[in-house]
Amino acid sequence: MNTLEKEIITIEKEQVQALRFSGKEVVVDPEAKRMRLLELQKSQILGNIARNKVWIYFQTADGNAYRINTTVWAVGERFISLKGGITIPISSIFKID
């Protein structure tokens, strides 16, 4: 079953800190990875200028899929940063809405 077919659990961003992430890449297609990075960068710009929130969909080490509605503060090489010092590995993110 691929990540998009799993049940997606909606949580608050503060709950992310209690989750464990693996180093495994959840997006395998190179073009999809490129698009994911572009979407994250666009989300960062919208978050910093207009305080726009986006839905971020990600997978944890146990294979569960989650989503949070939040503002992206920064996009680094390996992680995104959210308010309150919360980070999510980019390799765990499979969708941004």
Secondary structure, 3 states (H helix, E strand, C coil): CCHHHCCEEECCHHHHHHCCCCCCCCCCCHHHHHHHHHHHHHHHHHHHHHCCCEEEEEECCCCCEEEEEECEEEECCCEEEEHHHEEEEHHHEEEEC
